[in-house]
Amino acid sequence: MKTAIIYISKHGTTEKVARMIAEKLSDSHVSLVDLNDNKMPDLTAFDAYILGTPIYAGNPQKAMQHFCNKNADVLTQKPLALFVCGMEENGDKQQQELANAFPENVCQKAVSKQFLGGEFLFEKMNFFEKMIIKKIAKTDKNVSAIKEENIDKLVSEFQQK
Ligand SMILES: Cc1cc2nc3c(=O)[nH]c(=O)nc-3n(C[C@H](O)[C@H](O)[C@H](O)COP(=O)(O)O)c2cc1C
């Protein structure tokens, strides 16, 4: 089975998580598709899709929203899993961010939807991002909070479809 993990990443963590998922999908032929490099990949070349975007200020990356809106018909015809990367700690808000990140019809068809945590990488942030995160997270040190158990859940639910 040919699986496409289609993602977008600003500071690199969603890309890292996409690679972690790819490594765990042992029974698939996996292609990693970065929407920053390829805005309209040929979806017909794949049998299943996993989509991932980071959350900034409560919202997914616009390129992922655009991609989903353009391709919802094709994406919902085949096995599909969705994930977001973010540092929100409140479980209800994590679920809100996840639900808000993808169009409703795409969400409904997904066999797995997971909040996979994230990282604060200060060397990748611009001046304003550093200011915001220092204030909100009360730290100026890098933090890694990738939820490997949720990655395993996504992979397991996706492989059971
Ligand atoms: C300026 C800024 C705003 C952020 N806002 C949110 C947010 O609203 N919710 C959330 O869950 N995470 C938020 N995050 C955390 C990012 O989603 C996290 O750093 C993620 O790992 C980034 O993924 P990327 O490296 O693929 O871009 C924010 C991070 C920054 C730097």
The ligand as an SDF file (V2000), in Angstrom:
LIG
                    3D

 31 33  0  0  0  0  0  0  0  0999 V2000
    4.1520   32.1230   18.1470 C   0  0  0  0  0  0  0  0  0  0  0  0
    3.6590   30.7430   18.4710 C   0  0  0  0  0  0  0  0  0  0  0  0
    2.3050   30.5280   18.6940 C   0  0  0  0  0  0  0  0  0  0  0  0
    1.8370   29.2400   18.9960 C   0  0  0  0  0  0  0  0  0  0  0  0
    0.4900   29.0460   19.2130 N   0  0  0  0  0  0  0  0  0  0  0  0
    0.0420   27.7950   19.5400 C   0  0  0  0  0  0  0  0  0  0  0  0
   -1.3440   27.5600   19.7940 C   0  0  0  0  0  0  0  0  0  0  0  0
   -2.2010   28.4390   19.6940 O   0  0  0  0  0  0  0  0  0  0  0  0
   -1.7200   26.2980   20.1290 N   0  0  0  0  0  0  0  0  0  0  0  0
   -0.8310   25.2610   20.2340 C   0  0  0  0  0  0  0  0  0  0  0  0
   -1.2510   24.1330   20.5440 O   0  0  0  0  0  0  0  0  0  0  0  0
    0.4860   25.4580   19.9840 N   0  0  0  0  0  0  0  0  0  0  0  0
    0.9410   26.6920   19.6410 C   0  0  0  0  0  0  0  0  0  0  0  0
    2.2860   26.8940   19.3820 N   0  0  0  0  0  0  0  0  0  0  0  0
    3.2080   25.7550   19.4570 C   0  0  0  0  0  0  0  0  0  0  0  0
    3.5150   25.1910   18.0640 C   0  0  0  0  0  0  0  0  0  0  0  0
    2.3820   24.5830   17.5080 O   0  0  0  0  0  0  0  0  0  0  0  0
    4.6550   24.1760   18.2320 C   0  0  0  0  0  0  0  0  0  0  0  0
    5.8300   24.9070   18.4810 O   0  0  0  0  0  0  0  0  0  0  0  0
    4.8320   23.2440   17.0600 C   0  0  0  0  0  0  0  0  0  0  0  0
    5.7350   22.2230   17.4290 O   0  0  0  0  0  0  0  0  0  0  0  0
    5.3140   23.9790   15.8200 C   0  0  0  0  0  0  0  0  0  0  0  0
    5.4250   23.0610   14.7460 O   0  0  0  0  0  0  0  0  0  0  0  0
    6.4120   23.3160   13.5240 P   0  0  0  0  0  0  0  0  0  0  0  0
    7.8190   23.2850   14.0840 O   0  0  0  0  0  0  0  0  0  0  0  0
    6.1590   22.1880   12.5920 O   0  0  0  0  0  0  0  0  0  0  0  0
    6.0860   24.6470   12.9150 O   0  0  0  0  0  0  0  0  0  0  0  0
    2.7650   28.1570   19.0670 C   0  0  0  0  0  0  0  0  0  0  0  0
    4.1250   28.3930   18.8240 C   0  0  0  0  0  0  0  0  0  0  0  0
    4.5830   29.6620   18.5310 C   0  0  0  0  0  0  0  0  0  0  0  0
    6.0630   29.8680   18.2890 C   0  0  0  0  0  0  0  0  0  0  0  0
  1  2  1  0
  2  3  1  0
  2 30  2  0
  3  4  2  0
  4  5  1  0
  4 28  1  0
  5  6  2  0
  6  7  1  0
  6 13  1  0
  7  8  2  0
  7  9  1  0
  9 10  1  0
 10 11  2  0
 10 12  1  0
 12 13  2  0
 13 14  1  0
 14 15  1  0
 14 28  1  0
 15 16  1  0
 16 17  1  0
 16 18  1  0
 18 19  1  0
 18 20  1  0
 20 21  1  0
 20 22  1  0
 22 23  1  0
 23 24  1  0
 24 25  2  0
 24 26  1  0
 24 27  1  0
 28 29  2  0
 29 30  1  0
 30 31  1  0
M  END
$$$$
